[in-house]
Amino acid sequence: MIKIETQRQNGRITYFEIKGHADFSGYGEDVICAAVSSVGQMTINGLIETLKLEKKLKYVEKDGLISCDLKDSELTDEELEKADILIESMYSYLKAVARSYSDFVKLGDKIEDK
């Protein structure tokens, strides 16, 4: 099971974690794992390569875990707005995958007021 957690502050996703394996099919052939991992990695890469935020991000990319924490990241408002576009795009895709493959992917949201 892939478990996806997002946390929002002031309407923006400020943390996301993608953890686990779908076990839809064998290692290297699991299209659900590939889809979810790809969009998570694409989002991290976009934040680093396109938006040039690597030094301001706390993130992890390893087997079975992708996470990114923007809380206390000291991003400017403009950087947060741009990051939000990438992250909300990822979220939209993951929501669709979780809806289509609910036996293999669970999406949870936590909203924090600040």
C-alpha positions as YAML, in Angstrom:
chain: A
units: angstrom
residues:
- id: 1
  name: MET
  ca: [0.00, 0.00, 0.00]
- id: 2
  name: ILE
  ca: [1.23, 3.47, -0.89]
- id: 3
  name: LYS
  ca: [0.25, 6.03, 1.73]
- id: 4
  name: ILE
  ca: [0.31, 9.68, 0.79]
- id: 5
  name: GLU
  ca: [0.03, 12.37, 3.44]
- id: 6
  name: THR
  ca: [-0.27, 16.07, 2.81]
- id: 7
  name: GLN
  ca: [-0.39, 18.90, 5.30]
- id: 8
  name: ARG
  ca: [-1.77, 22.34, 4.54]
- id: 9
  name: GLN
  ca: [-1.18, 25.70, 6.15]
- id: 10
  name: ASN
  ca: [-3.14, 28.73, 5.00]
- id: 11
  name: GLY
  ca: [-4.58, 26.68, 2.14]
- id: 12
  name: ARG
  ca: [-1.20, 25.61, 0.72]
- id: 13
  name: ILE
  ca: [0.36, 22.18, 0.89]
- id: 14
  name: THR
  ca: [3.47, 22.72, 3.00]
- id: 15
  name: TYR
  ca: [4.37, 19.05, 3.49]
- id: 16
  name: PHE
  ca: [3.90, 15.88, 1.52]
- id: 17
  name: GLU
  ca: [5.03, 12.31, 2.05]
- id: 18
  name: ILE
  ca: [4.68, 9.37, -0.31]
- id: 19
  name: LYS
  ca: [5.53, 6.14, 1.46]
- id: 20
  name: GLY
  ca: [5.40, 2.44, 0.69]
- id: 21
  name: HIS
  ca: [4.84, 0.24, -2.33]
- id: 22
  name: ALA
  ca: [1.60, -0.55, -4.14]
- id: 23
  name: ASP
  ca: [2.34, -4.27, -4.57]
- id: 24
  name: PHE
  ca: [0.09, -4.16, -7.65]
- id: 25
  name: SER
  ca: [2.57, -6.34, -9.54]
- id: 26
  name: GLY
  ca: [6.18, -7.48, -9.31]
- id: 27
  name: TYR
  ca: [9.17, -5.26, -8.63]
- id: 28
  name: GLY
  ca: [10.07, -3.28, -11.73]
- id: 29
  name: GLU
  ca: [6.67, -3.97, -13.31]
- id: 30
  name: ASP
  ca: [4.38, -2.13, -10.91]
- id: 31
  name: VAL
  ca: [2.75, 0.64, -12.95]
- id: 32
  name: ILE
  ca: [1.03, 2.18, -9.92]
- id: 33
  name: CYS
  ca: [4.32, 2.51, -8.03]
- id: 34
  name: ALA
  ca: [5.95, 3.91, -11.16]
- id: 35
  name: ALA
  ca: [3.19, 6.49, -11.66]
- id: 36
  name: VAL
  ca: [3.17, 7.68, -8.06]
- id: 37
  name: SER
  ca: [6.97, 7.71, -7.73]
- id: 38
  name: SER
  ca: [7.38, 9.55, -11.01]
- id: 39
  name: VAL
  ca: [5.05, 12.40, -10.11]
- id: 40
  name: GLY
  ca: [6.64, 12.74, -6.66]
- id: 41
  name: GLN
  ca: [10.15, 12.83, -8.11]
- id: 42
  name: MET
  ca: [9.05, 15.20, -10.87]
- id: 43
  name: THR
  ca: [7.69, 17.60, -8.26]
- id: 44
  name: ILE
  ca: [10.90, 17.52, -6.19]
- id: 45
  name: ASN
  ca: [12.99, 17.95, -9.35]
- id: 46
  name: GLY
  ca: [10.81, 20.89, -10.45]
- id: 47
  name: LEU
  ca: [11.30, 22.57, -7.08]
- id: 48
  name: ILE
  ca: [15.05, 22.03, -7.27]
- id: 49
  name: GLU
  ca: [15.90, 22.40, -10.96]
- id: 50
  name: THR
  ca: [13.23, 24.76, -12.29]
- id: 51
  name: LEU
  ca: [12.57, 26.93, -9.25]
- id: 52
  name: LYS
  ca: [16.13, 26.67, -7.87]
- id: 53
  name: LEU
  ca: [14.95, 26.01, -4.30]
- id: 54
  name: GLU
  ca: [17.31, 23.18, -3.32]
- id: 55
  name: LYS
  ca: [19.06, 25.12, -0.55]
- id: 56
  name: LYS
  ca: [15.73, 26.09, 1.00]
- id: 57
  name: LEU
  ca: [14.06, 22.64, 0.84]
- id: 58
  name: LYS
  ca: [14.00, 19.77, 3.28]
- id: 59
  name: TYR
  ca: [13.33, 16.68, 1.19]
- id: 60
  name: VAL
  ca: [14.00, 12.96, 1.05]
- id: 61
  name: GLU
  ca: [14.07, 10.68, -2.01]
- id: 62
  name: LYS
  ca: [14.84, 7.03, -1.38]
- id: 63
  name: ASP
  ca: [13.33, 3.63, -2.06]
- id: 64
  name: GLY
  ca: [9.78, 3.66, -0.78]
- id: 65
  name: LEU
  ca: [9.85, 7.26, 0.48]
- id: 66
  name: ILE
  ca: [9.55, 10.71, -1.04]
- id: 67
  name: SER
  ca: [8.90, 13.66, 1.24]
- id: 68
  name: CYS
  ca: [9.16, 17.42, 1.09]
- id: 69
  name: ASP
  ca: [8.72, 19.90, 3.93]
- id: 70
  name: LEU
  ca: [8.24, 23.58, 3.10]
- id: 71
  name: LYS
  ca: [7.29, 24.57, 6.65]
- id: 72
  name: ASP
  ca: [9.87, 26.95, 8.10]
- id: 73
  name: SER
  ca: [11.67, 26.93, 4.73]
- id: 74
  name: GLU
  ca: [12.08, 30.71, 4.52]
- id: 75
  name: LEU
  ca: [10.67, 30.75, 0.99]
- id: 76
  name: THR
  ca: [9.52, 34.13, -0.26]
- id: 77
  name: ASP
  ca: [5.85, 34.64, -1.09]
- id: 78
  name: GLU
  ca: [6.73, 34.46, -4.79]
- id: 79
  name: GLU
  ca: [8.64, 31.20, -4.31]
- id: 80
  name: LEU
  ca: [5.74, 29.74, -2.31]
- id: 81
  name: GLU
  ca: [3.28, 30.66, -5.05]
- id: 82
  name: LYS
  ca: [5.40, 28.97, -7.71]
- id: 83
  name: ALA
  ca: [6.02, 25.90, -5.54]
- id: 84
  name: ASP
  ca: [2.30, 25.71, -4.85]
- id: 85
  name: ILE
  ca: [1.54, 25.33, -8.56]
- id: 86
  name: LEU
  ca: [3.86, 22.32, -8.85]
- id: 87
  name: ILE
  ca: [2.67, 20.71, -5.63]
- id: 88
  name: GLU
  ca: [-1.04, 21.22, -6.33]
- id: 89
  name: SER
  ca: [-0.53, 19.70, -9.79]
- id: 90
  name: MET
  ca: [1.09, 16.67, -8.16]
- id: 91
  name: TYR
  ca: [-1.75, 16.49, -5.64]
- id: 92
  name: SER
  ca: [-4.40, 16.58, -8.36]
- id: 93
  name: TYR
  ca: [-2.73, 13.67, -10.15]
- id: 94
  name: LEU
  ca: [-2.27, 11.65, -6.95]
- id: 95
  name: LYS
  ca: [-5.91, 12.20, -6.01]
- id: 96
  name: ALA
  ca: [-6.96, 10.71, -9.35]
- id: 97
  name: VAL
  ca: [-4.63, 7.72, -8.92]
- id: 98
  name: ALA
  ca: [-5.90, 7.12, -5.37]
- id: 99
  name: ARG
  ca: [-9.51, 7.24, -6.61]
- id: 100
  name: SER
  ca: [-8.81, 4.76, -9.44]
- id: 101
  name: TYR
  ca: [-6.63, 2.40, -7.38]
- id: 102
  name: SER
  ca: [-8.02, 2.75, -3.86]
- id: 103
  name: ASP
  ca: [-6.91, -0.78, -2.92]
- id: 104
  name: PHE
  ca: [-3.29, 0.24, -3.53]
- id: 105
  name: VAL
  ca: [-3.06, 3.99, -2.81]
- id: 106
  name: LYS
  ca: [-4.43, 5.97, 0.15]
- id: 107
  name: LEU
  ca: [-4.39, 9.77, 0.25]
- id: 108
  name: GLY
  ca: [-4.76, 11.64, 3.53]
- id: 109
  name: ASP
  ca: [-4.89, 15.36, 4.22]
- id: 110
  name: LYS
  ca: [-4.18, 17.26, 7.40]
- id: 111
  name: ILE
  ca: [-5.08, 20.93, 7.63]
- id: 112
  name: GLU
  ca: [-3.28, 23.18, 10.08]
- id: 113
  name: ASP
  ca: [-4.24, 26.76, 10.75]
- id: 114
  name: LYS
  ca: [-1.42, 29.17, 11.24]
...
